[in-house]
Amino acid sequence: MDDEATLEVCPRLTLAFDILGKRWSALILDVLSHRPARFSEIKNAVPRLSERVLSARLTELVDAGLVDRIQDGSGAHHYELTTTGERLRPALDAIRTWANDLHTARAS
């Protein structure tokens, strides 16, 4: 290892974790990676997530360009991943696999 090399944090990775690192954000994205969902469906899918925090996180994810809020003709709306959000699917799948492996290792 080169002791002279400067260690740096990637600013783009910092931005990504500013978005994904907020509590509940990755879980909301995971729910939406399966299919579009209404607010109440997301709320029911993520235990202990309050409506206030869900609303705030969805707004942040929409503003970040990861989620779209789609309104249908009846005035109801749902949330779905954008193309950029869809590109997170392999990362979410990899984290899910890692979490399953971690759980298995701890249970042994």
Jmol script that loads the backbone (N, CA, C; Angstrom):
load data "model"
ATOM      1  N   MET A   1       0.848  -1.176   0.000  1.00  0.00           N
ATOM      2  CA  MET A   1       0.000   0.000   0.000  1.00  0.00           C
ATOM      3  C   MET A   1       0.896   1.242   0.000  1.00  0.00           C
ATOM      4  N   ASP A   2       0.524   2.221  -0.785  1.00  0.00           N
ATOM      5  CA  ASP A   2       1.277   3.464  -0.891  1.00  0.00           C
ATOM      6  C   ASP A   2       0.877   4.391   0.248  1.00  0.00           C
ATOM      7  N   ASP A   3       1.790   4.588   1.210  1.00  0.00           N
ATOM      8  CA  ASP A   3       1.502   5.437   2.363  1.00  0.00           C
ATOM      9  C   ASP A   3       1.386   6.906   1.996  1.00  0.00           C
ATOM     10  N   GLU A   4       1.855   7.265   0.801  1.00  0.00           N
ATOM     11  CA  GLU A   4       1.823   8.647   0.358  1.00  0.00           C
ATOM     12  C   GLU A   4       0.505   9.011  -0.320  1.00  0.00           C
ATOM     13  N   ALA A   5      -0.298   8.016  -0.694  1.00  0.00           N
ATOM     14  CA  ALA A   5      -1.547   8.289  -1.406  1.00  0.00           C
ATOM     15  C   ALA A   5      -2.524   9.020  -0.493  1.00  0.00           C
ATOM     16  N   THR A   6      -3.186   9.999  -1.064  1.00  0.00           N
ATOM     17  CA  THR A   6      -4.178  10.763  -0.324  1.00  0.00           C
ATOM     18  C   THR A   6      -5.511  10.032  -0.383  1.00  0.00           C
ATOM     19  N   LEU A   7      -6.120   9.869   0.752  1.00  0.00           N
ATOM     20  CA  LEU A   7      -7.437   9.253   0.806  1.00  0.00           C
ATOM     21  C   LEU A   7      -8.492  10.341   0.676  1.00  0.00           C
ATOM     22  N   GLU A   8      -9.444  10.111  -0.194  1.00  0.00           N
ATOM     23  CA  GLU A   8     -10.496  11.091  -0.407  1.00  0.00           C
ATOM     24  C   GLU A   8     -11.834  10.393  -0.525  1.00  0.00           C
ATOM     25  N   VAL A   9     -12.873  11.094  -0.150  1.00  0.00           N
ATOM     26  CA  VAL A   9     -14.233  10.617  -0.340  1.00  0.00           C
ATOM     27  C   VAL A   9     -14.738  11.202  -1.647  1.00  0.00           C
ATOM     28  N   CYS A  10     -15.366  10.366  -2.442  1.00  0.00           N
ATOM     29  CA  CYS A  10     -15.918  10.813  -3.713  1.00  0.00           C
ATOM     30  C   CYS A  10     -17.108  11.732  -3.450  1.00  0.00           C
ATOM     31  N   PRO A  11     -17.091  12.960  -3.974  1.00  0.00           N
ATOM     32  CA  PRO A  11     -18.211  13.873  -3.724  1.00  0.00           C
ATOM     33  C   PRO A  11     -19.531  13.349  -4.279  1.00  0.00           C
ATOM     34  N   ARG A  12     -19.495  12.606  -5.376  1.00  0.00           N
ATOM     35  CA  ARG A  12     -20.737  12.066  -5.942  1.00  0.00           C
ATOM     36  C   ARG A  12     -21.292  10.955  -5.061  1.00  0.00           C
ATOM     37  N   LEU A  13     -20.404  10.164  -4.467  1.00  0.00           N
ATOM     38  CA  LEU A  13     -20.852   9.134  -3.537  1.00  0.00           C
ATOM     39  C   LEU A  13     -21.439   9.786  -2.290  1.00  0.00           C
ATOM     40  N   THR A  14     -20.850  10.880  -1.863  1.00  0.00           N
ATOM     41  CA  THR A  14     -21.385  11.630  -0.725  1.00  0.00           C
ATOM     42  C   THR A  14     -22.804  12.092  -1.026  1.00  0.00           C
ATOM     43  N   LEU A  15     -23.043  12.613  -2.222  1.00  0.00           N
ATOM     44  CA  LEU A  15     -24.386  13.040  -2.619  1.00  0.00           C
ATOM     45  C   LEU A  15     -25.355  11.865  -2.600  1.00  0.00           C
ATOM     46  N   ALA A  16     -24.911  10.725  -3.147  1.00  0.00           N
ATOM     47  CA  ALA A  16     -25.774   9.538  -3.178  1.00  0.00           C
ATOM     48  C   ALA A  16     -26.164   9.111  -1.764  1.00  0.00           C
ATOM     49  N   PHE A  17     -25.202   9.094  -0.843  1.00  0.00           N
ATOM     50  CA  PHE A  17     -25.528   8.682   0.521  1.00  0.00           C
ATOM     51  C   PHE A  17     -26.291   9.753   1.286  1.00  0.00           C
ATOM     52  N   ASP A  18     -26.173  11.002   0.874  1.00  0.00           N
ATOM     53  CA  ASP A  18     -27.027  12.034   1.475  1.00  0.00           C
ATOM     54  C   ASP A  18     -28.492  11.729   1.194  1.00  0.00           C
ATOM     55  N   ILE A  19     -28.761  11.177   0.022  1.00  0.00           N
ATOM     56  CA  ILE A  19     -30.131  10.829  -0.353  1.00  0.00           C
ATOM     57  C   ILE A  19     -30.514   9.468   0.225  1.00  0.00           C
ATOM     58  N   LEU A  20     -29.708   8.456  -0.057  1.00  0.00           N
ATOM     59  CA  LEU A  20     -30.050   7.085   0.319  1.00  0.00           C
ATOM     60  C   LEU A  20     -29.830   6.782   1.795  1.00  0.00           C
ATOM     61  N   GLY A  21     -28.976   7.567   2.440  1.00  0.00           N
ATOM     62  CA  GLY A  21     -28.633   7.287   3.826  1.00  0.00           C
ATOM     63  C   GLY A  21     -29.651   7.774   4.843  1.00  0.00           C
ATOM     64  N   LYS A  22     -30.625   8.552   4.398  1.00  0.00           N
ATOM     65  CA  LYS A  22     -31.654   8.994   5.336  1.00  0.00           C
ATOM     66  C   LYS A  22     -32.525   7.809   5.715  1.00  0.00           C
ATOM     67  N   ARG A  23     -32.876   7.776   6.986  1.00  0.00           N
ATOM     68  CA  ARG A  23     -33.688   6.657   7.470  1.00  0.00           C
ATOM     69  C   ARG A  23     -34.953   6.515   6.640  1.00  0.00           C
ATOM     70  N   TRP A  24     -35.237   5.308   6.235  1.00  0.00           N
ATOM     71  CA  TRP A  24     -36.414   4.882   5.485  1.00  0.00           C
ATOM     72  C   TRP A  24     -36.280   5.047   3.966  1.00  0.00           C
ATOM     73  N   SER A  25     -35.406   5.906   3.471  1.00  0.00           N
ATOM     74  CA  SER A  25     -35.347   6.165   2.028  1.00  0.00           C
ATOM     75  C   SER A  25     -35.075   4.899   1.221  1.00  0.00           C
ATOM     76  N   ALA A  26     -34.076   4.134   1.614  1.00  0.00           N
ATOM     77  CA  ALA A  26     -33.743   2.918   0.866  1.00  0.00           C
ATOM     78  C   ALA A  26     -34.880   1.899   0.943  1.00  0.00           C
ATOM     79  N   LEU A  27     -35.569   1.839   2.076  1.00  0.00           N
ATOM     80  CA  LEU A  27     -36.684   0.903   2.200  1.00  0.00           C
ATOM     81  C   LEU A  27     -37.855   1.320   1.318  1.00  0.00           C
ATOM     82  N   ILE A  28     -38.089   2.613   1.217  1.00  0.00           N
ATOM     83  CA  ILE A  28     -39.146   3.105   0.320  1.00  0.00           C
ATOM     84  C   ILE A  28     -38.785   2.768  -1.123  1.00  0.00           C
ATOM     85  N   LEU A  29     -37.539   2.986  -1.492  1.00  0.00           N
ATOM     86  CA  LEU A  29     -37.095   2.639  -2.844  1.00  0.00           C
ATOM     87  C   LEU A  29     -37.209   1.137  -3.091  1.00  0.00           C
ATOM     88  N   ASP A  30     -36.917   0.345  -2.077  1.00  0.00           N
ATOM     89  CA  ASP A  30     -37.047  -1.106  -2.219  1.00  0.00           C
ATOM     90  C   ASP A  30     -38.493  -1.497  -2.485  1.00  0.00           C
ATOM     91  N   VAL A  31     -39.422  -0.905  -1.750  1.00  0.00           N
ATOM     92  CA  VAL A  31     -40.850  -1.182  -1.973  1.00  0.00           C
ATOM     93  C   VAL A  31     -41.222  -0.833  -3.413  1.00  0.00           C
ATOM     94  N   LEU A  32     -40.790   0.334  -3.861  1.00  0.00           N
ATOM     95  CA  LEU A  32     -41.148   0.786  -5.206  1.00  0.00           C
ATOM     96  C   LEU A  32     -40.391   0.038  -6.297  1.00  0.00           C
ATOM     97  N   SER A  33     -39.321  -0.666  -5.926  1.00  0.00           N
ATOM     98  CA  SER A  33     -38.589  -1.448  -6.937  1.00  0.00           C
ATOM     99  C   SER A  33     -39.388  -2.676  -7.363  1.00  0.00           C
ATOM    100  N   HIS A  34     -40.392  -3.049  -6.566  1.00  0.00           N
ATOM    101  CA  HIS A  34     -41.231  -4.198  -6.908  1.00  0.00           C
ATOM    102  C   HIS A  34     -42.374  -3.794  -7.833  1.00  0.00           C
ATOM    103  N   ARG A  35     -42.961  -2.613  -7.555  1.00  0.00           N
ATOM    104  CA  ARG A  35     -44.050  -2.103  -8.402  1.00  0.00           C
ATOM    105  C   ARG A  35     -44.440  -0.717  -7.905  1.00  0.00           C
ATOM    106  N   PRO A  36     -45.118   0.056  -8.752  1.00  0.00           N
ATOM    107  CA  PRO A  36     -45.647   1.341  -8.276  1.00  0.00           C
ATOM    108  C   PRO A  36     -46.610   1.105  -7.109  1.00  0.00           C
ATOM    109  N   ALA A  37     -46.716   2.089  -6.234  1.00  0.00           N
ATOM    110  CA  ALA A  37     -47.572   1.919  -5.052  1.00  0.00           C
ATOM    111  C   ALA A  37     -48.150   3.256  -4.612  1.00  0.00           C
ATOM    112  N   ARG A  38     -49.311   3.168  -3.996  1.00  0.00           N
ATOM    113  CA  ARG A  38     -49.949   4.337  -3.386  1.00  0.00           C
ATOM    114  C   ARG A  38     -49.291   4.607  -2.034  1.00  0.00           C
ATOM    115  N   PHE A  39     -49.489   5.819  -1.546  1.00  0.00           N
ATOM    116  CA  PHE A  39     -48.933   6.235  -0.262  1.00  0.00           C
ATOM    117  C   PHE A  39     -49.268   5.214   0.821  1.00  0.00           C
ATOM    118  N   SER A  40     -50.540   4.828   0.910  1.00  0.00           N
ATOM    119  CA  SER A  40     -50.973   3.909   1.979  1.00  0.00           C
ATOM    120  C   SER A  40     -50.309   2.535   1.844  1.00  0.00           C
ATOM    121  N   GLU A  41     -50.060   2.102   0.621  1.00  0.00           N
ATOM    122  CA  GLU A  41     -49.396   0.803   0.421  1.00  0.00           C
ATOM    123  C   GLU A  41     -47.946   0.864   0.896  1.00  0.00           C
ATOM    124  N   ILE A  42     -47.286   1.970   0.607  1.00  0.00           N
ATOM    125  CA  ILE A  42     -45.904   2.121   1.075  1.00  0.00           C
ATOM    126  C   ILE A  42     -45.886   2.166   2.598  1.00  0.00           C
ATOM    127  N   LYS A  43     -46.805   2.935   3.169  1.00  0.00           N
ATOM    128  CA  LYS A  43     -46.905   3.044   4.641  1.00  0.00           C
ATOM    129  C   LYS A  43     -47.100   1.676   5.270  1.00  0.00           C
ATOM    130  N   ASN A  44     -47.971   0.868   4.699  1.00  0.00           N
ATOM    131  CA  ASN A  44     -48.232  -0.464   5.248  1.00  0.00           C
ATOM    132  C   ASN A  44     -47.059  -1.419   5.049  1.00  0.00           C
ATOM    133  N   ALA A  45     -46.265  -1.198   4.012  1.00  0.00           N
ATOM    134  CA  ALA A  45     -45.151  -2.096   3.711  1.00  0.00           C
ATOM    135  C   ALA A  45     -43.932  -1.847   4.592  1.00  0.00           C
ATOM    136  N   VAL A  46     -43.831  -0.652   5.169  1.00  0.00           N
ATOM    137  CA  VAL A  46     -42.648  -0.292   5.966  1.00  0.00           C
ATOM    138  C   VAL A  46     -43.085  -0.075   7.413  1.00  0.00           C
ATOM    139  N   PRO A  47     -42.912  -1.080   8.259  1.00  0.00           N
ATOM    140  CA  PRO A  47     -43.335  -0.968   9.662  1.00  0.00           C
ATOM    141  C   PRO A  47     -42.666   0.204  10.376  1.00  0.00           C
ATOM    142  N   ARG A  48     -43.403   0.845  11.240  1.00  0.00           N
ATOM    143  CA  ARG A  48     -42.923   1.945  12.101  1.00  0.00           C
ATOM    144  C   ARG A  48     -42.641   3.242  11.354  1.00  0.00           C
ATOM    145  N   LEU A  49     -42.961   3.319  10.074  1.00  0.00           N
ATOM    146  CA  LEU A  49     -42.759   4.544   9.299  1.00  0.00           C
ATOM    147  C   LEU A  49     -43.986   5.432   9.444  1.00  0.00           C
ATOM    148  N   SER A  50     -43.798   6.625  10.003  1.00  0.00           N
ATOM    149  CA  SER A  50     -44.934   7.529  10.197  1.00  0.00           C
ATOM    150  C   SER A  50     -45.332   8.179   8.878  1.00  0.00           C
ATOM    151  N   GLU A  51     -46.567   8.621   8.807  1.00  0.00           N
ATOM    152  CA  GLU A  51     -47.047   9.297   7.599  1.00  0.00           C
ATOM    153  C   GLU A  51     -46.274  10.584   7.340  1.00  0.00           C
ATOM    154  N   ARG A  52     -45.944  11.306   8.394  1.00  0.00           N
ATOM    155  CA  ARG A  52     -45.206  12.563   8.245  1.00  0.00           C
ATOM    156  C   ARG A  52     -43.834  12.319   7.628  1.00  0.00           C
ATOM    157  N   VAL A  53     -43.125  11.317   8.135  1.00  0.00           N
ATOM    158  CA  VAL A  53     -41.791  11.021   7.610  1.00  0.00           C
ATOM    159  C   VAL A  53     -41.892  10.438   6.195  1.00  0.00           C
ATOM    160  N   LEU A  54     -42.877   9.582   5.958  1.00  0.00           N
ATOM    161  CA  LEU A  54     -43.062   9.037   4.613  1.00  0.00           C
ATOM    162  C   LEU A  54     -43.296  10.162   3.611  1.00  0.00           C
ATOM    163  N   SER A  55     -44.133  11.102   3.960  1.00  0.00           N
ATOM    164  CA  SER A  55     -44.406  12.232   3.077  1.00  0.00           C
ATOM    165  C   SER A  55     -43.131  13.019   2.792  1.00  0.00           C
ATOM    166  N   ALA A  56     -42.348  13.270   3.829  1.00  0.00           N
ATOM    167  CA  ALA A  56     -41.091  14.016   3.660  1.00  0.00           C
ATOM    168  C   ALA A  56     -40.107  13.250   2.785  1.00  0.00           C
ATOM    169  N   ARG A  57     -39.971  11.939   3.036  1.00  0.00           N
ATOM    170  CA  ARG A  57     -39.024  11.134   2.250  1.00  0.00           C
ATOM    171  C   ARG A  57     -39.461  11.035   0.793  1.00  0.00           C
ATOM    172  N   LEU A  58     -40.758  10.865   0.550  1.00  0.00           N
ATOM    173  CA  LEU A  58     -41.231  10.802  -0.828  1.00  0.00           C
ATOM    174  C   LEU A  58     -40.964  12.120  -1.548  1.00  0.00           C
ATOM    175  N   THR A  59     -41.179  13.232  -0.875  1.00  0.00           N
ATOM    176  CA  THR A  59     -40.892  14.540  -1.472  1.00  0.00           C
ATOM    177  C   THR A  59     -39.408  14.645  -1.822  1.00  0.00           C
ATOM    178  N   GLU A  60     -38.550  14.201  -0.909  1.00  0.00           N
ATOM    179  CA  GLU A  60     -37.103  14.244  -1.162  1.00  0.00           C
ATOM    180  C   GLU A  60     -36.715  13.347  -2.332  1.00  0.00           C
ATOM    181  N   LEU A  61     -37.307  12.160  -2.402  1.00  0.00           N
ATOM    182  CA  LEU A  61     -36.984  11.228  -3.484  1.00  0.00           C
ATOM    183  C   LEU A  61     -37.506  11.731  -4.825  1.00  0.00           C
ATOM    184  N   VAL A  62     -38.648  12.398  -4.812  1.00  0.00           N
ATOM    185  CA  VAL A  62     -39.170  13.025  -6.042  1.00  0.00           C
ATOM    186  C   VAL A  62     -38.227  14.157  -6.455  1.00  0.00           C
ATOM    187  N   ASP A  63     -37.850  15.003  -5.508  1.00  0.00           N
ATOM    188  CA  ASP A  63     -36.948  16.125  -5.800  1.00  0.00           C
ATOM    189  C   ASP A  63     -35.585  15.650  -6.305  1.00  0.00           C
ATOM    190  N   ALA A  64     -35.144  14.481  -5.823  1.00  0.00           N
ATOM    191  CA  ALA A  64     -33.853  13.922  -6.242  1.00  0.00           C
ATOM    192  C   ALA A  64     -33.937  13.246  -7.609  1.00  0.00           C
ATOM    193  N   GLY A  65     -35.152  13.106  -8.126  1.00  0.00           N
ATOM    194  CA  GLY A  65     -35.315  12.489  -9.440  1.00  0.00           C
ATOM    195  C   GLY A  65     -35.334  10.978  -9.435  1.00  0.00           C
ATOM    196  N   LEU A  66     -35.548  10.382  -8.261  1.00  0.00           N
ATOM    197  CA  LEU A  66     -35.573   8.925  -8.156  1.00  0.00           C
ATOM    198  C   LEU A  66     -36.979   8.350  -8.212  1.00  0.00           C
ATOM    199  N   VAL A  67     -37.965   9.157  -7.859  1.00  0.00           N
ATOM    200  CA  VAL A  67     -39.355   8.715  -7.777  1.00  0.00           C
ATOM    201  C   VAL A  67     -40.230   9.745  -8.486  1.00  0.00           C
ATOM    202  N   ASP A  68     -41.253   9.257  -9.172  1.00  0.00           N
ATOM    203  CA  ASP A  68     -42.276  10.122  -9.763  1.00  0.00           C
ATOM    204  C   ASP A  68     -43.574   9.965  -8.992  1.00  0.00           C
ATOM    205  N   ARG A  69     -44.287  11.074  -8.847  1.00  0.00           N
ATOM    206  CA  ARG A  69     -45.640  11.058  -8.279  1.00  0.00           C
ATOM    207  C   ARG A  69     -46.584  11.177  -9.464  1.00  0.00           C
ATOM    208  N   ILE A  70     -47.364  10.132  -9.707  1.00  0.00           N
ATOM    209  CA  ILE A  70     -48.223  10.047 -10.876  1.00  0.00           C
ATOM    210  C   ILE A  70     -49.679  10.200 -10.437  1.00  0.00           C
ATOM    211  N   GLN A  71     -50.372  11.145 -11.039  1.00  0.00           N
ATOM    212  CA  GLN A  71     -51.790  11.338 -10.732  1.00  0.00           C
ATOM    213  C   GLN A  71     -52.619  10.754 -11.865  1.00  0.00           C
ATOM    214  N   ASP A  72     -53.634   9.963 -11.497  1.00  0.00           N
ATOM    215  CA  ASP A  72     -54.500   9.400 -12.537  1.00  0.00           C
ATOM    216  C   ASP A  72     -55.724  10.287 -12.736  1.00  0.00           C
ATOM    217  N   GLY A  73     -56.588   9.902 -13.633  1.00  0.00           N
ATOM    218  CA  GLY A  73     -57.751  10.710 -13.986  1.00  0.00           C
ATOM    219  C   GLY A  73     -58.726  10.945 -12.851  1.00  0.00           C
ATOM    220  N   SER A  74     -58.748  10.064 -11.864  1.00  0.00           N
ATOM    221  CA  SER A  74     -59.708  10.201 -10.764  1.00  0.00           C
ATOM    222  C   SER A  74     -59.195  11.112  -9.647  1.00  0.00           C
ATOM    223  N   GLY A  75     -57.979  11.611  -9.796  1.00  0.00           N
ATOM    224  CA  GLY A  75     -57.402  12.471  -8.763  1.00  0.00           C
ATOM    225  C   GLY A  75     -56.530  11.715  -7.784  1.00  0.00           C
ATOM    226  N   ALA A  76     -56.593  10.397  -7.802  1.00  0.00           N
ATOM    227  CA  ALA A  76     -55.720   9.591  -6.949  1.00  0.00           C
ATOM    228  C   ALA A  76     -54.316   9.606  -7.550  1.00  0.00           C
ATOM    229  N   HIS A  77     -53.338   9.273  -6.746  1.00  0.00           N
ATOM    230  CA  HIS A  77     -51.987   9.212  -7.276  1.00  0.00           C
ATOM    231  C   HIS A  77     -51.221   8.049  -6.661  1.00  0.00           C
ATOM    232  N   HIS A  78     -50.134   7.710  -7.335  1.00  0.00           N
ATOM    233  CA  HIS A  78     -49.244   6.667  -6.847  1.00  0.00           C
ATOM    234  C   HIS A  78     -47.806   7.120  -7.109  1.00  0.00           C
ATOM    235  N   TYR A  79     -46.880   6.353  -6.590  1.00  0.00           N
ATOM    236  CA  TYR A  79     -45.464   6.646  -6.735  1.00  0.00           C
ATOM    237  C   TYR A  79     -44.805   5.500  -7.477  1.00  0.00           C
ATOM    238  N   GLU A  80     -43.848   5.853  -8.330  1.00  0.00           N
ATOM    239  CA  GLU A  80     -43.093   4.821  -9.045  1.00  0.00           C
ATOM    240  C   GLU A  80     -41.671   5.329  -9.268  1.00  0.00           C
ATOM    241  N   LEU A  81     -40.763   4.388  -9.453  1.00  0.00           N
ATOM    242  CA  LEU A  81     -39.378   4.757  -9.708  1.00  0.00           C
ATOM    243  C   LEU A  81     -39.247   5.407 -11.077  1.00  0.00           C
ATOM    244  N   THR A  82     -38.391   6.405 -11.167  1.00  0.00           N
ATOM    245  CA  THR A  82     -38.025   6.982 -12.452  1.00  0.00           C
ATOM    246  C   THR A  82     -36.986   6.068 -13.096  1.00  0.00           C
ATOM    247  N   THR A  83     -36.568   6.403 -14.280  1.00  0.00           N
ATOM    248  CA  THR A  83     -35.499   5.642 -14.932  1.00  0.00           C
ATOM    249  C   THR A  83     -34.235   5.666 -14.069  1.00  0.00           C
ATOM    250  N   THR A  84     -33.942   6.814 -13.490  1.00  0.00           N
ATOM    251  CA  THR A  84     -32.784   6.916 -12.598  1.00  0.00           C
ATOM    252  C   THR A  84     -32.980   6.053 -11.358  1.00  0.00           C
ATOM    253  N   GLY A  85     -34.174   6.061 -10.803  1.00  0.00           N
ATOM    254  CA  GLY A  85     -34.471   5.212  -9.653  1.00  0.00           C
ATOM    255  C   GLY A  85     -34.378   3.734  -9.994  1.00  0.00           C
ATOM    256  N   GLU A  86     -34.828   3.369 -11.185  1.00  0.00           N
ATOM    257  CA  GLU A  86     -34.753   1.969 -11.631  1.00  0.00           C
ATOM    258  C   GLU A  86     -33.308   1.483 -11.679  1.00  0.00           C
ATOM    259  N   ARG A  87     -32.393   2.390 -11.966  1.00  0.00           N
ATOM    260  CA  ARG A  87     -30.983   2.000 -12.037  1.00  0.00           C
ATOM    261  C   ARG A  87     -30.420   1.610 -10.675  1.00  0.00           C
ATOM    262  N   LEU A  88     -31.148   1.910  -9.599  1.00  0.00           N
ATOM    263  CA  LEU A  88     -30.736   1.487  -8.253  1.00  0.00           C
ATOM    264  C   LEU A  88     -31.123   0.040  -7.951  1.00  0.00           C
ATOM    265  N   ARG A  89     -31.987  -0.536  -8.760  1.00  0.00           N
ATOM    266  CA  ARG A  89     -32.488  -1.886  -8.492  1.00  0.00           C
ATOM    267  C   ARG A  89     -31.367  -2.910  -8.261  1.00  0.00           C
ATOM    268  N   PRO A  90     -30.328  -2.975  -9.117  1.00  0.00           N
ATOM    269  CA  PRO A  90     -29.250  -3.953  -8.856  1.00  0.00           C
ATOM    270  C   PRO A  90     -28.540  -3.710  -7.521  1.00  0.00           C
ATOM    271  N   ALA A  91     -28.366  -2.443  -7.154  1.00  0.00           N
ATOM    272  CA  ALA A  91     -27.730  -2.140  -5.869  1.00  0.00           C
ATOM    273  C   ALA A  91     -28.623  -2.580  -4.708  1.00  0.00           C
ATOM    274  N   LEU A  92     -29.919  -2.331  -4.819  1.00  0.00           N
ATOM    275  CA  LEU A  92     -30.854  -2.761  -3.771  1.00  0.00           C
ATOM    276  C   LEU A  92     -30.883  -4.288  -3.677  1.00  0.00           C
ATOM    277  N   ASP A  93     -30.859  -4.964  -4.823  1.00  0.00           N
ATOM    278  CA  ASP A  93     -30.824  -6.430  -4.822  1.00  0.00           C
ATOM    279  C   ASP A  93     -29.545  -6.941  -4.155  1.00  0.00           C
ATOM    280  N   ALA A  94     -28.414  -6.295  -4.455  1.00  0.00           N
ATOM    281  CA  ALA A  94     -27.142  -6.704  -3.857  1.00  0.00           C
ATOM    282  C   ALA A  94     -27.145  -6.486  -2.344  1.00  0.00           C
ATOM    283  N   ILE A  95     -27.707  -5.373  -1.898  1.00  0.00           N
ATOM    284  CA  ILE A  95     -27.788  -5.111  -0.456  1.00  0.00           C
ATOM    285  C   ILE A  95     -28.713  -6.112   0.213  1.00  0.00           C
ATOM    286  N   ARG A  96     -29.823  -6.460  -0.443  1.00  0.00           N
ATOM    287  CA  ARG A  96     -30.741  -7.458   0.111  1.00  0.00           C
ATOM    288  C   ARG A  96     -30.026  -8.810   0.260  1.00  0.00           C
ATOM    289  N   THR A  97     -29.263  -9.205  -0.754  1.00  0.00           N
ATOM    290  CA  THR A  97     -28.504 -10.460  -0.693  1.00  0.00           C
ATOM    291  C   THR A  97     -27.484 -10.415   0.436  1.00  0.00           C
ATOM    292  N   TRP A  98     -26.773  -9.309   0.536  1.00  0.00           N
ATOM    293  CA  TRP A  98     -25.791  -9.145   1.601  1.00  0.00           C
ATOM    294  C   TRP A  98     -26.463  -9.230   2.971  1.00  0.00           C
ATOM    295  N   ALA A  99     -27.630  -8.577   3.129  1.00  0.00           N
ATOM    296  CA  ALA A  99     -28.348  -8.600   4.409  1.00  0.00           C
ATOM    297  C   ALA A  99     -28.805 -10.032   4.752  1.00  0.00           C
ATOM    298  N   ASN A 100     -29.265 -10.767   3.741  1.00  0.00           N
ATOM    299  CA  ASN A 100     -29.662 -12.164   3.973  1.00  0.00           C
ATOM    300  C   ASN A 100     -28.454 -12.996   4.411  1.00  0.00           C
ATOM    301  N   ASP A 101     -27.312 -12.792   3.766  1.00  0.00           N
ATOM    302  CA  ASP A 101     -26.095 -13.505   4.137  1.00  0.00           C
ATOM    303  C   ASP A 101     -25.658 -13.160   5.554  1.00  0.00           C
ATOM    304  N   LEU A 102     -25.752 -11.874   5.894  1.00  0.00           N
ATOM    305  CA  LEU A 102     -25.390 -11.420   7.248  1.00  0.00           C
ATOM    306  C   LEU A 102     -26.298 -12.064   8.289  1.00  0.00           C
ATOM    307  N   HIS A 103     -27.584 -12.095   7.998  1.00  0.00           N
ATOM    308  CA  HIS A 103     -28.548 -12.705   8.910  1.00  0.00           C
ATOM    309  C   HIS A 103     -28.231 -14.192   9.098  1.00  0.00           C
ATOM    310  N   THR A 104     -27.949 -14.875   8.014  1.00  0.00           N
ATOM    311  CA  THR A 104     -27.627 -16.302   8.074  1.00  0.00           C
ATOM    312  C   THR A 104     -26.364 -16.522   8.891  1.00  0.00           C
ATOM    313  N   ALA A 105     -25.338 -15.695   8.672  1.00  0.00           N
ATOM    314  CA  ALA A 105     -24.080 -15.838   9.396  1.00  0.00           C
ATOM    315  C   ALA A 105     -24.263 -15.578  10.897  1.00  0.00           C
ATOM    316  N   ARG A 106     -25.091 -14.615  11.240  1.00  0.00           N
ATOM    317  CA  ARG A 106     -25.330 -14.306  12.662  1.00  0.00           C
ATOM    318  C   ARG A 106     -26.169 -15.375  13.335  1.00  0.00           C
ATOM    319  N   ALA A 107     -27.033 -16.030  12.551  1.00  0.00           N
ATOM    320  CA  ALA A 107     -27.889 -17.072  13.114  1.00  0.00           C
ATOM    321  C   ALA A 107     -27.122 -18.369  13.347  1.00  0.00           C
ATOM    322  N   SER A 108     -25.988 -18.499  12.702  1.00  0.00           N
ATOM    323  CA  SER A 108     -25.191 -19.754  12.840  1.00  0.00           C
ATOM    324  C   SER A 108     -24.441 -19.818  14.139  1.00  0.00           C
TER     325      SER A 108
END
end "model"
wireframe off; spacefill off
backbone 0.3
color backbone group
